[in-house]
Each structure stands twice: as structure tokens, then as C-alpha cells.
Amino acid sequence: MTVLEVLTAATDYLGKQGVESPRLNAEHLLAHVLGKKNRIELYLEFERPLGETERAPLRDLVRQRADGRPLQHLLGTVEFLGFTFATDARALIPRPETEQLVELVLASGDFERVLDVGTGSGVIALSLALKRPQSAVTGCDISPEALALASENATRHELAGRVQLIESDLLANTPGPVDVIVANLPYIPEAEFKDLSREVGHDPVLALAGGADGLDLIRHLVAVAPAALSPGGLLALEIGHDQAARVCELLQANNYRDISPRRDYQNIERFIIARHG
Ligand SMILES: C[S@@+](CC[C@H](N)C(=O)[O-])C[C@H]1O[C@@H](n2cnc3c(N)ncnc32)[C@H](O)[C@@H]1O
């Protein structure tokens, strides 16, 4: 079978098993098996015959993908703001909309010290450190497993000496004051868990569950962040699709100013930024 024939067969199989975007998945998996930098390189080799040694590992990955294992776990990496980060079951798979949270922070003006709360794989903290080489960046998480992955990602980007990674329940052990607190904390309400797609089932529960109304952690962070922010410091949050009004109220009740919900590329109010002091 040629590259194109193998791709077509894998696409058909994934499609029949209910995997979304089956062709894209098949291309990513085959590119991974063949050690290509990106899937577009496959297009130059459509007519090349593939031997059993190349087809066997692809079959295995396609089967796992059809069983609902996320593509990113099978590839072992994810692109985030143009940087490559390792991803696995130890932390949430970084989502594309979170890139916009980082962009909001970068667009907010100058800052020297930034804290990423619930850093997970470290993508927010590490990409901020890469984009702002002069800044002092800390990431914290309650999960030692997530921090281990973040630390591997820091090493991958030669940031191990620069970005501090701390085990902490929200701000319990973090240094202050900082100019920016950015957080993509768990925000899924308990009742919505049953509706989650099977891929989300591969993310740690600790990365998703936000208590009865989804806002347990955000509510707590909004209350404690002022004590850790420098005067006029920025709080930048990613939130659930229907939480903007409630989070705005929380911010008002805690005397934040310049409270500004922002929409993601799907036109959902996905972020809120505000200042304190
Ligand atoms: C939605 S994930 C976000 C991960 C990463 N920042 C990202 O955007 O891809 C939320 C993270 O918050 C962490 N977390 C949950 N409860 C926490 C707490 N009380 N204190 C600190 N981190 C917490 C989880 O372990 C998880 O890594």
C-alpha cells in the first residue's frame, strides 16, 4: 500500500468509529510514525509504498485513537503559541483558546513578575517566559504530577533556571507581590461531567472539576489574589462559557476595577481581565 492508500484506509476506519476530523487525525498519526516534522510532508510522498514495519505502529495508534485516546496523548506533544510542549495524562491537554489568554496578558502592557495559578503542563507560564524574556515567571499547581510535566517542559525550553514551579493550593505557598496573576483553573460544574466527551475523560479530574457551580476555585482565587497583586496588578482568568456574568459580580464584590470580559474566536465570553488597587 502507498502512503495515500494507507491514509485513506485509516481515515475511513476512524470516520466509521466516530472520530471527528478523521483525515486530519490519520495524517497526524502517520506523520508521527514516519518521523515527519509536520503532516504536510506526507503530501510529497503519497505514492511511496509503506512496508509492514511502518504500517504496524500506525495500526496500533489508529486503534487507540478509535478507542477514544486523545490525539495529543498519542503524539506526546502539542503546539501552543508556536512552541512545542509535551502533554500526557499527568495534566490537562492544553486547549487552543488558552493561547488567547496568554495573548491577552501580553497585550495588557508591561509587567515584571507573573504568576500562573494551576499551571498544569506549564504552557501559560512557559510561553509567557519565552515571549517576555525579562520577566520573572512562577507557575504553581496543587498536583505534583502536573508539576513534574511542567518541569520537563521547562527543561525542554531551557527555562528550568528561570521559571519557578511550586506546589501550592492556589496562593498558599506562592511568592508575592506579582504584577499579573493568570489562571485557567478548573471550572466545570459537577452536573456537567456526565456530558463531557470521551476525550475529556482522559484529562485529570483535578484539572476540570470546579465544584457544584464550577466556580469554587475561581471564587477563592478572586478573593485571595488582591493580597498577592502589586497595586494596579492584573488578574486574567479563563472561565466557562456561561460564567462571565457571575465572575464579573465576584470581581465587583471584591473591589476589582476595569473588569472586562473578552470573547474567544468562537465568540464565547471565555476570559475576564480586571485590575486591583
Ligand atoms: C484547567 S487545568 C489548566 C492547566 C493549564 N494551565 C492549561 O491552561 O492548560 C487546571 C489546573 O489547575 C490545577 N488545580 C486544581 N486545583 C488547584 C488548586 N487548589 N490550587 C492550584 N492548582 C489547582 C489542576 O491540577 C490543573 O493542572
The ligand as a Tripos MOL2 file, in Angstrom:
@<TRIPOS>MOLECULE
LIG
   27    29     1     0     0
SMALL
NO_CHARGES

@<TRIPOS>ATOM
      1 C1         -7.8740   23.5200   33.5420 C.3       1 LIG1
      2 S1         -6.2870   22.9420   34.1180 S.3       1 LIG1
      3 C2         -5.2400   24.1510   33.3250 C.3       1 LIG1
      4 C3         -3.8330   23.6870   33.0460 C.3       1 LIG1
      5 C4         -3.0070   24.6990   32.2450 C.3       1 LIG1
      6 N1         -2.8770   25.9560   32.9440 N.3       1 LIG1
      7 C5         -3.6150   24.9240   30.8840 C.2       1 LIG1
      8 O1         -4.2000   26.0040   30.6660 O.co2     1 LIG1
      9 O2         -3.5220   24.0510   30.0230 O.co2     1 LIG1
     10 C6         -6.3560   23.4640   35.8000 C.3       1 LIG1
     11 C7         -5.1290   23.1770   36.6570 C.3       1 LIG1
     12 O3         -5.3970   23.6710   37.9800 O.3       1 LIG1
     13 C8         -4.8440   22.7660   38.9150 C.3       1 LIG1
     14 N2         -5.5240   22.9370   40.2060 N.ar      1 LIG1
     15 C9         -6.6930   22.4050   40.6110 C.ar      1 LIG1
     16 N3         -6.9800   22.8020   41.8810 N.ar      1 LIG1
     17 C10        -5.9570   23.6110   42.2640 C.ar      1 LIG1
     18 C11        -5.6600   24.3170   43.4580 C.ar      1 LIG1
     19 N4         -6.4860   24.2900   44.5130 N.pl3     1 LIG1
     20 N5         -4.5130   25.0340   43.5230 N.ar      1 LIG1
     21 C12        -3.6740   25.0660   42.4650 C.ar      1 LIG1
     22 N6         -3.8900   24.4110   41.3100 N.ar      1 LIG1
     23 C13        -5.0190   23.6930   41.2000 C.ar      1 LIG1
     24 C14        -5.0360   21.3990   38.2890 C.3       1 LIG1
     25 O4         -4.1600   20.4550   38.8450 O.3       1 LIG1
     26 C15        -4.7870   21.7160   36.8040 C.3       1 LIG1
     27 O5         -3.4310   21.4960   36.4730 O.3       1 LIG1
@<TRIPOS>BOND
     1     1     2 1
     2     2     3 1
     3     2    10 1
     4     3     4 1
     5     4     5 1
     6     5     6 1
     7     5     7 1
     8     7     8 2
     9     7     9 1
    10    10    11 1
    11    11    12 1
    12    11    26 1
    13    12    13 1
    14    13    14 1
    15    13    24 1
    16    14    15 ar
    17    14    23 ar
    18    15    16 ar
    19    16    17 ar
    20    17    18 ar
    21    17    23 ar
    22    18    19 1
    23    18    20 ar
    24    20    21 ar
    25    21    22 ar
    26    22    23 ar
    27    24    25 1
    28    24    26 1
    29    26    27 1
@<TRIPOS>SUBSTRUCTURE
     1 LIG1         1 GROUP 0 **** ****
